[in-house]
């Protein structure tokens, strides 16, 4: 049984194979990797992208917009209204993994870890790359951010590189941001402050939706 993205065919997405592309008007597009459907990870209670408990994504956006709109990441409608207001779109690079077997515990374990290296052990992956590029051609998307920084190899990185090349040759800002889980940055409040500084250095200072009153000096941390 293939493992399809949890939010494929979401009611606020386009139909058919564009099922991971939001309908909303977009100026800023964030691209992540993959979120498996519920049967593959029953404890994953995210109602929309980046909604898992150990993910700072929505808290980061709240800070960069100076908390203009209250966000409850457990409330689907709250997330959609926030995205609509700030013209933000969310998607992932993988639509489905066709050679995943729900009866195979090794496959289940690989998918539940949310690690690129584990996902790349599968051979039959439907990527969202062509659909993303088609939308970049059709719509007035001004900037693209992917939520993985650093140096990578493998099939997932190849797909991101295709999008990066398209953006760079079509005057669309493309930046790589540290994973919003904050992995590798320590624990507690200093971890969040490190993460918000990391994002700011990596391109968040150019967010279309950045609040004019945002001040990075309000997020000190000890290196």
CORSULNOR-V359500 format. One record per helix or strand. SS is the DSSP state (H for helix, E for strand). FROM is the first residue (numbers start at 1). TO is the last residue. If there is no record, write none. Layout:
SS:FROM:TO, SS:FROM:TO
//
This chain:
E:3:5, E:13:13, H:16:18, E:22:22, E:28:32, E:36:36, H:38:40, H:57:64, H:76:86, E:88:92, E:94:97, H:105:112, H:116:119, E:125:127, H:129:138, E:143:146, H:155:168, E:173:176, H:188:202, H:204:206, H:216:218
//
